[in-house]
Amino acid sequence: MGAMIARPWRALRTGMAFASFGALALWLVVTSVPWLRWTVADENERQLRVQAVVNRTYRRFIRLMQGLGLMHFHAIGLERLQEPGVLVVANHPTLIDAVAILSKMPHSDCITKQANTRNPFLRGVIRAAGYIPNAGGQAIVDTCATRLRHGRSLVLFPEGTRSPLGELGPFQRGAAHIALSSGRPLLPVIVTCEPQTLMRGQKWYEVPDRPFEYTVRVGDPISVRPYLEAIEAGLSRGLAARRLTAELRETFEKALRGAAGSRAA
């Protein structure tokens, strides 16, 4: 009987956590965002302050998930996320990856889906925080590169959406183009979740029978200098971006194989 009750009770607590997240987002929209819009004239400063509020809100949500016994959060190498002007690229296995990573970064821009700009809970925060809608094209590359050169950090997911269950999705070349345009190294952040939950194709209430182990591991930066030198020597920028994307994907594949091996051992 206990086992029969445990999973529905865990699903109920998961629903409570996400309902609380919606309430926190709404509170942010109707209080902090308008207050900062009225009291901080400089747009850059206002965006950074909103991002700090988002960071604190996301930290509260992660603590709530832990407090409800839904997850155990593990973080390795987080000090690299605190540096200014970092270009963070992460895999995207679960629904909460952006929240988890941004909860560990006091200030960061991110690229968000166009659909989020029409979401009544999110659009006000997206505009106020200066998040960048994913409209595609060279304009978004230029915007991201300019912000990185000015010392602002950026988080993006090269898969573009949540990973297929148990594997990596195709990597888009946007991250590589942004790195080449800004000259900033790519900072891989490897996310794992065991047992798998909140994955692509899963409903939020399809929960495991125990707390999931959620790990964020910051890897070693991938320098773009060799690729920039190759471009100067005559390599096309498109081919350089393709090769850099291949190196980035190989880095994630190797890290995820290592994580799977560690769990199996």
N, C-alpha and C positions, 0 to 999 in steps of 0.2 A: 504493500500500500504506500509506503514511504516513497519508493521509486516512482510510483504512478503520480504522486502529487508533486514531486521535486521538479520535474520539467515544466509543467504548467505554472508553478510558482516562480520559476526562473523566467519564463516568458512574460509573466505579469510584471516582474521587477524590471525586465528589459523595456516593456512598454512604459512603465513609470519613468525610467531614465530618459527615454526619447521625448515623452510628454514634457518633462522638466526642461529638456534642451529647447523645445519650442517656446516654452514660457520664458526661459532666459533670453532667447533671441528676441522675442517680442518686447521684453523689458528693456533690452539694449536699444531697440529701435525707437521706443517712445520716451526714453529718458536720456541716456548718455549721448546718443547721436545728436538729437536736437540741441542739447546743452552745449556740446562741443562746437556745433555749427554756429551757434549764436555767440559763443565766447572766444573762439580762436579764429582770428582773421586769416592768418597765413595758411594756405591750403596744405602745404607739405607738412607743417607742424600738426595741423588738424588730423590729417590722415594717420600720422604716426601715433597720435594719442588715441584715435579710434582703434588702431591695431593693437595698442596696449590693452584696451578694454576687451577686445576680442580675445586676446591671449588669456586674460584673467577669467573670462567667461568659459573658455574651453578648458582651462585648468579645473574649474569647478565641476564641469561635466565629467571629466576623466576621474576626478576624485569621487564623484557620485557613483560612477560605474564600479569603482573599486569598493566603495563603502557598501554597495548593495550586494557585493559578493559575485559580481558578474565577470570580472576580469582581474588579472594580475598584470601590471604594467612594468616592463623592463626597458631600460634605456642605457645604451652604451655609446660613449664618445660624444655626448651632448655638448661638450664645451665648444666644439666646432660650429655648432648652430648659433652660438652667441656672438660670433664675429660679424662685423658689418660687411655688407656687400657680398654675401654668399649666394651662390646659385645652387639651390637644393633640388635634386631630382630623386624621386622616390617611386618605388613600385606601389601598386594600388590594390591590395587584395581584399580590403574590407570597406564598409561604409564609413568608418570613422577615421580613416587615415589622415585626411586633411586636418580634422579636429585635433588628433593626437599630435601631429607634427607642429602645428601652429601653437598648440598649448605649451610647447617647449621653446618657442621663439618670441621674445618680447615684441619685436616688430618684424613684419614680413609682408611683402606683396605676394599675391598669388594670382594665377590665371584661373578663371572660373567659367563654367558653362554659360552659354548665352541664356539658357532656360532659367538659370538662377536669378538673372536680372529682372525676371518677371514674377518671381516668387515674392509674395507680400511680406513674408518673414525675413527675407534675405536681401531684397533689392536696396533697401535703405542703407544697410550696413555695407554692402558691396560698393555703393557709390561713395559713402563717407570714408571708408577705409582705403579707397583708391585701388581696389582690386580690378583686375584687367579682364574684361569679357573676351572670351575666345572667339574673335571674329575671323581669325586666320589672316594669312597674307603677310607682307613685309612690314606693314604698319605695327603689328603686335610685336614683331621681332625688334623693331627700332625702339618702341616704347620700353620694352623690358631691358634692352641693352642700355638705354639712357639711364634708367633708374639704377641699374647695377653700377654703372660708372659713377653715379652720384652717391654711392655707399649704401643704397637700399638693398635689402635681401629679397630673394624671390624663391617661391616654392612652386614646383610644377611636377606633373605626372606624365612622363613621356608616352605611357600607354593611352592617355586621353580619357580613359574610363576604367572602371574596375576590371581587374584581371579575370580571365576565364578561370573557372574553378580549378585550383591546384596547379596553375601554370602562369607564365607571363604572356600578355598579349603583345601584338606587334608594337614596336616603338616608332613613334613619329619623330621627324627630324627637327622639330621646333626647338627643342632644348639645345641641340648641337648648333643650330643657326644663331641662337641667342648667345651661346658661349663664344662662338667665333666673332660675333659682332661686338661683344663687350670685352673680350679678352679674359673673362673670368673663368677659372676652372670649374668643372662640374663636381659637385659634392654629392656622392651617392648616399641615399638613406634607404637601408634595406629593412622592409617591414615583414614580419612573419606573425602568424596567428595560428595557435594550436590549442584545441581542435578548431577546425575551420568553422567560422560563423560570420554572419553579416557579409557574405560573399556575393558575387554576381549570380543572379538567379535564385538566391535564397531570400525568403521572407524574414523580416526582423524577428518574428516569433519562432522561427525554426532554430531553437537554441540548443547548445550542447548540454550534457547532463552534469557539467562541472564548470567552474570558472575557466575562461580561456586565457592562455598565456600570450600576451601581446608584447612583441619586442620591436623596438626601434634601434637599429644599429647604424651609426654613422661611419661610413667607410673612408678610405683615403681619397683625396681630391684627384681628379683626372685633369691633367694639364692640357690646355689647348695650344701651347706654344709650338709643338712639333707640327701641328696642322696649319697654324698661321705661317710658319716658315715654309711649309710645302706650298701654300697658296702663293707666297711671294716668289717661289721658284717656278710657278706656272701651273700648279694644280688648280682645277676649277673649284670654286667654293662649294658647289653642289656635291662634288665627289668627296671633298674634305668632310662635309657634314655627314655624308653617308658612312664614311669610315669611322668618324667619331661616334656616330650612333651605334655602329656595330661594336666598337670597343665598350661603350656604355652598357649595351645589352649583355655582352659577354661578362662584364663585371658583375651584373646582377645575377646572371645564371650561375656563375661560380659561387657567389655568396649564398644563394638559395640552396644549391646542392650541398654546400658545407653545413648550412643550418639543418637541412633534412638529415644529413649524416650524423650530426651531433644528437638529434632527437632519437634516431634509430639506435645509436650506441647506448 
